[in-house]
Amino acid sequence: MDYPCKSCLPRHHGMTSLMIAARDGDVQTIHCLLNQNINVDLQDDRGYTALLYACRDGYNQIVRLLLDAGANPTLSTKFGYC
């Protein structure tokens, strides 16, 4: 099945397409998803957000894009990581 801009991909372990793109450093998909006005603060089963994945993996450009899109920098995981 062809998913437009990966925004409709099923969630895997609670991960959204935005989280997967942030974790993988996929700037093109991040841009595409943010243009669809999606919720940037959804959390996966462990409490991670797309912003937390981007921070954890050192993708500074994606961190900036997510913050500019309104991502909440104060959210933390279920383990207290933020």
Rosetta constraint file for C-alpha pairs under 8 A:
AtomPair CA 3 CA 7 HARMONIC 6.90 0.50
AtomPair CA 3 CA 8 HARMONIC 5.90 0.50
AtomPair CA 3 CA 9 HARMONIC 6.60 0.50
AtomPair CA 4 CA 8 HARMONIC 7.05 0.50
AtomPair CA 5 CA 29 HARMONIC 6.51 0.50
AtomPair CA 5 CA 32 HARMONIC 6.16 0.50
AtomPair CA 5 CA 33 HARMONIC 6.78 0.50
AtomPair CA 6 CA 17 HARMONIC 6.24 0.50
AtomPair CA 6 CA 29 HARMONIC 7.44 0.50
AtomPair CA 6 CA 33 HARMONIC 7.84 0.50
AtomPair CA 7 CA 17 HARMONIC 5.85 0.50
AtomPair CA 7 CA 18 HARMONIC 7.65 0.50
AtomPair CA 7 CA 33 HARMONIC 6.24 0.50
AtomPair CA 8 CA 17 HARMONIC 7.62 0.50
AtomPair CA 9 CA 16 HARMONIC 7.56 0.50
AtomPair CA 9 CA 17 HARMONIC 6.30 0.50
AtomPair CA 10 CA 16 HARMONIC 7.44 0.50
AtomPair CA 11 CA 15 HARMONIC 5.16 0.50
AtomPair CA 11 CA 16 HARMONIC 5.19 0.50
AtomPair CA 11 CA 17 HARMONIC 7.30 0.50
AtomPair CA 12 CA 16 HARMONIC 7.22 0.50
AtomPair CA 13 CA 44 HARMONIC 6.79 0.50
AtomPair CA 13 CA 45 HARMONIC 6.11 0.50
AtomPair CA 14 CA 43 HARMONIC 7.35 0.50
AtomPair CA 14 CA 44 HARMONIC 4.22 0.50
AtomPair CA 14 CA 45 HARMONIC 5.10 0.50
AtomPair CA 15 CA 19 HARMONIC 5.85 0.50
AtomPair CA 15 CA 20 HARMONIC 6.66 0.50
AtomPair CA 15 CA 43 HARMONIC 7.47 0.50
AtomPair CA 15 CA 44 HARMONIC 4.99 0.50
AtomPair CA 15 CA 45 HARMONIC 7.51 0.50
AtomPair CA 16 CA 20 HARMONIC 6.39 0.50
AtomPair CA 16 CA 42 HARMONIC 7.86 0.50
AtomPair CA 16 CA 44 HARMONIC 7.49 0.50
AtomPair CA 17 CA 21 HARMONIC 6.09 0.50
AtomPair CA 18 CA 22 HARMONIC 6.06 0.50
AtomPair CA 18 CA 29 HARMONIC 7.75 0.50
AtomPair CA 18 CA 30 HARMONIC 6.35 0.50
AtomPair CA 18 CA 33 HARMONIC 6.77 0.50
AtomPair CA 18 CA 40 HARMONIC 7.50 0.50
AtomPair CA 18 CA 50 HARMONIC 5.99 0.50
AtomPair CA 19 CA 23 HARMONIC 6.02 0.50
AtomPair CA 19 CA 49 HARMONIC 6.36 0.50
AtomPair CA 19 CA 50 HARMONIC 4.10 0.50
AtomPair CA 19 CA 51 HARMONIC 7.78 0.50
AtomPair CA 19 CA 53 HARMONIC 6.74 0.50
AtomPair CA 20 CA 24 HARMONIC 6.07 0.50
AtomPair CA 20 CA 50 HARMONIC 7.52 0.50
AtomPair CA 21 CA 25 HARMONIC 5.91 0.50
AtomPair CA 21 CA 26 HARMONIC 4.85 0.50
AtomPair CA 21 CA 27 HARMONIC 7.29 0.50
AtomPair CA 21 CA 29 HARMONIC 6.27 0.50
AtomPair CA 21 CA 30 HARMONIC 6.20 0.50
AtomPair CA 21 CA 50 HARMONIC 7.98 0.50
AtomPair CA 22 CA 26 HARMONIC 6.25 0.50
AtomPair CA 22 CA 27 HARMONIC 7.62 0.50
AtomPair CA 22 CA 30 HARMONIC 6.99 0.50
AtomPair CA 22 CA 50 HARMONIC 5.51 0.50
AtomPair CA 22 CA 51 HARMONIC 7.19 0.50
AtomPair CA 22 CA 53 HARMONIC 5.97 0.50
AtomPair CA 22 CA 54 HARMONIC 5.05 0.50
AtomPair CA 22 CA 59 HARMONIC 7.65 0.50
AtomPair CA 22 CA 62 HARMONIC 6.61 0.50
AtomPair CA 23 CA 50 HARMONIC 7.22 0.50
AtomPair CA 23 CA 53 HARMONIC 5.02 0.50
AtomPair CA 23 CA 54 HARMONIC 5.63 0.50
AtomPair CA 23 CA 57 HARMONIC 6.66 0.50
AtomPair CA 25 CA 54 HARMONIC 7.23 0.50
AtomPair CA 25 CA 59 HARMONIC 6.10 0.50
AtomPair CA 25 CA 62 HARMONIC 7.18 0.50
AtomPair CA 26 CA 30 HARMONIC 6.34 0.50
AtomPair CA 27 CA 31 HARMONIC 6.22 0.50
AtomPair CA 27 CA 61 HARMONIC 7.81 0.50
AtomPair CA 27 CA 62 HARMONIC 6.44 0.50
AtomPair CA 28 CA 32 HARMONIC 6.34 0.50
AtomPair CA 29 CA 33 HARMONIC 6.04 0.50
AtomPair CA 30 CA 34 HARMONIC 6.04 0.50
AtomPair CA 30 CA 62 HARMONIC 7.39 0.50
AtomPair CA 31 CA 35 HARMONIC 6.24 0.50
AtomPair CA 31 CA 65 HARMONIC 8.00 0.50
AtomPair CA 32 CA 36 HARMONIC 6.88 0.50
AtomPair CA 33 CA 37 HARMONIC 7.18 0.50
AtomPair CA 33 CA 38 HARMONIC 6.75 0.50
AtomPair CA 34 CA 38 HARMONIC 6.20 0.50
AtomPair CA 34 CA 69 HARMONIC 7.17 0.50
AtomPair CA 40 CA 49 HARMONIC 7.55 0.50
AtomPair CA 40 CA 50 HARMONIC 6.88 0.50
AtomPair CA 40 CA 51 HARMONIC 7.99 0.50
AtomPair CA 40 CA 66 HARMONIC 7.13 0.50
AtomPair CA 40 CA 69 HARMONIC 7.52 0.50
AtomPair CA 40 CA 70 HARMONIC 7.34 0.50
AtomPair CA 40 CA 71 HARMONIC 5.60 0.50
AtomPair CA 41 CA 49 HARMONIC 5.87 0.50
AtomPair CA 41 CA 50 HARMONIC 7.22 0.50
AtomPair CA 41 CA 51 HARMONIC 7.92 0.50
AtomPair CA 41 CA 71 HARMONIC 5.82 0.50
AtomPair CA 41 CA 72 HARMONIC 6.50 0.50
AtomPair CA 42 CA 49 HARMONIC 5.92 0.50
AtomPair CA 42 CA 50 HARMONIC 7.83 0.50
AtomPair CA 43 CA 47 HARMONIC 4.80 0.50
AtomPair CA 43 CA 48 HARMONIC 5.14 0.50
AtomPair CA 43 CA 49 HARMONIC 4.75 0.50
AtomPair CA 43 CA 50 HARMONIC 7.89 0.50
AtomPair CA 44 CA 48 HARMONIC 5.42 0.50
AtomPair CA 44 CA 49 HARMONIC 6.64 0.50
AtomPair CA 46 CA 77 HARMONIC 6.00 0.50
AtomPair CA 46 CA 78 HARMONIC 5.61 0.50
AtomPair CA 46 CA 79 HARMONIC 7.69 0.50
AtomPair CA 47 CA 76 HARMONIC 6.63 0.50
AtomPair CA 47 CA 77 HARMONIC 3.99 0.50
AtomPair CA 47 CA 78 HARMONIC 5.13 0.50
AtomPair CA 47 CA 79 HARMONIC 7.99 0.50
AtomPair CA 48 CA 52 HARMONIC 5.79 0.50
AtomPair CA 48 CA 53 HARMONIC 6.75 0.50
AtomPair CA 48 CA 76 HARMONIC 6.98 0.50
AtomPair CA 48 CA 77 HARMONIC 5.17 0.50
AtomPair CA 48 CA 78 HARMONIC 7.96 0.50
AtomPair CA 49 CA 53 HARMONIC 6.41 0.50
AtomPair CA 49 CA 75 HARMONIC 7.89 0.50
AtomPair CA 50 CA 54 HARMONIC 6.22 0.50
AtomPair CA 50 CA 66 HARMONIC 7.84 0.50
AtomPair CA 51 CA 55 HARMONIC 6.09 0.50
AtomPair CA 51 CA 62 HARMONIC 7.85 0.50
AtomPair CA 51 CA 63 HARMONIC 5.93 0.50
AtomPair CA 51 CA 66 HARMONIC 6.32 0.50
AtomPair CA 51 CA 67 HARMONIC 7.75 0.50
AtomPair CA 51 CA 71 HARMONIC 6.84 0.50
AtomPair CA 51 CA 73 HARMONIC 7.40 0.50
AtomPair CA 52 CA 56 HARMONIC 5.92 0.50
AtomPair CA 52 CA 76 HARMONIC 7.91 0.50
AtomPair CA 52 CA 82 HARMONIC 6.69 0.50
AtomPair CA 53 CA 57 HARMONIC 6.14 0.50
AtomPair CA 54 CA 58 HARMONIC 6.00 0.50
AtomPair CA 54 CA 59 HARMONIC 5.07 0.50
AtomPair CA 54 CA 60 HARMONIC 7.12 0.50
AtomPair CA 54 CA 62 HARMONIC 6.23 0.50
AtomPair CA 54 CA 63 HARMONIC 5.73 0.50
AtomPair CA 55 CA 59 HARMONIC 6.25 0.50
AtomPair CA 55 CA 60 HARMONIC 6.99 0.50
AtomPair CA 55 CA 63 HARMONIC 6.30 0.50
AtomPair CA 59 CA 63 HARMONIC 6.27 0.50
AtomPair CA 60 CA 64 HARMONIC 6.23 0.50
AtomPair CA 61 CA 65 HARMONIC 6.29 0.50
AtomPair CA 62 CA 66 HARMONIC 6.08 0.50
AtomPair CA 63 CA 67 HARMONIC 6.14 0.50
AtomPair CA 64 CA 68 HARMONIC 6.01 0.50
AtomPair CA 65 CA 69 HARMONIC 6.18 0.50
AtomPair CA 66 CA 70 HARMONIC 6.45 0.50
AtomPair CA 66 CA 71 HARMONIC 5.39 0.50
AtomPair CA 67 CA 71 HARMONIC 4.80 0.50
AtomPair CA 67 CA 72 HARMONIC 7.20 0.50
AtomPair CA 67 CA 73 HARMONIC 7.49 0.50
AtomPair CA 73 CA 82 HARMONIC 7.77 0.50
AtomPair CA 74 CA 82 HARMONIC 6.88 0.50
AtomPair CA 75 CA 82 HARMONIC 6.38 0.50
AtomPair CA 76 CA 80 HARMONIC 5.49 0.50
AtomPair CA 76 CA 81 HARMONIC 5.25 0.50
AtomPair CA 76 CA 82 HARMONIC 4.37 0.50
AtomPair CA 77 CA 81 HARMONIC 5.21 0.50
AtomPair CA 77 CA 82 HARMONIC 6.50 0.50
